[in-house]
Amino acid sequence: MPRQFTLPDLGEGLTEAEIVAVLVREGEVVGEDAPLLEVETDKAQVEIPSPIGGRVEKIHVAPGQTVKVGAVLVTFADNGGPAAAPAAAARPAPAPPGSTGPPPARGSAPGAGPVAATPATRRLARELGVDLRAVRGSGPGGRVLDTDVRGAAGARPAPAASEARPQPAAATREPATGGPAKPLAGLGLEPPPLPRFEQWGPVERQPLSHLRRTIAERMTLSATLIPHVTHFDRADITELDAIITRNFEPARARGVTLTLTAFLLKAAALALRAHPEFNASLDPAAGELILKRYYHLGIAVATPRGLIVPVLRDVDGKPVLEIGRELGALAQRVRDGRAALDDLRGGTFTITNVGALGGTAAIPIINYPEVAILGVARARQEPVVREGQIVPRLMLPITLTFDHRVADGADGARFATAIVSLLEAPERLIGDLG
């Protein structure tokens, strides 16, 4: 029977997405994991791979269309195999009587349907040359996790490059039309009506893109719900800048572009360990502060479509070079519109660095449901008094904006000071650089 692929659960309360591009045609035969659609949702434009292989019988969506989670996107023709639900919506099969532990991953044997795994995990498997069908998933319902893939990659020799599965050629991408303008979601505040601007001269109305509308709604939500307070400080990064300059070429020889942002991420993660109230979310209904014992940091990336915040995971336990390597690859995927949904979810704290664009300071809006965000402006040479002498030093302006419901001004000052202290003592951050 025909098999339908629906828009999977996008997580974090997201309920809809806008179709940006359809990458296949009706009648085309596609392989599992082949690019199927590009969608834009929340702060992400991501590529959705096909969870199964087969012939595309009908495409139910078009560029510019907004669809809800669960809506049918593509119908695949019956190719003689069993019907399969999309991996993202797969439910675990009941375990046999007397069995223990998680059931095996769906699709662990040939012909058993798609393997339950996120697009990011599938991409990792392709990069490491791991066949997902041969991996036993340890996640809920037998879902294959990144750790399962890495474990499988370390358990046997990597396959030769010639064994890698060939990727089908991408279909011609149809540009999104954008569709009609849609109103922003309200938050209980009714704005007054706008005047008729036409009475003073010609005007032009431009519909907001899905991404721009989402940013507007989320920023309004954050500014409305969270009482923001901002602490200003400066860090003397003269020594740190010298270390970056000295190690730039050796790092590039290892495939890493060493930047200040990598050190900012490391310093913030280490400071968050000592100040966990800033690595948290507030649950007002329960009257509880949810302290997260993991350090997944978001970094704001400017793109032609708008501001997108991808997430680097477990930053506290990674050396600076690895952070720089992951940051470069992640930022490039975002700019190319190839980020997976998992690349943009699960952040605990955000950094926005506008230093490359200029400015002396910035007060960013908190990335809800986080409780704090670090803003960084351009570092400048300034005259500074050191040991009674006026000397030039490279000073970096930072601003810590945080939720006043969960922390007081003194708490914010201590946390910002911890970040500054780490940046001013870079030997605590660079053990991996030699």
PyMOL commands that set and color helices and strands:
alter all, ss='L'
color gray80, all
select helices_A, chain A and resi 87-89+119-128+132-134+140-142+146-154+161-163+197-199+210-225+238-253+260-274+276-278+315-317+320-335+341-344+355-357+409-424+426-428
alter helices_A, ss='H'
color red, helices_A
select strands_A, chain A and resi 3-6+16-22+29-30+35-41+44-49+54-59+66-68+72-76+228-236+280-283+288-291+297-299+301-303+306-308+311-312+349-353+372-376+380-386+389-403
alter strands_A, ss='S'
color yellow, strands_A
deselect
rebuild
show_as cartoon
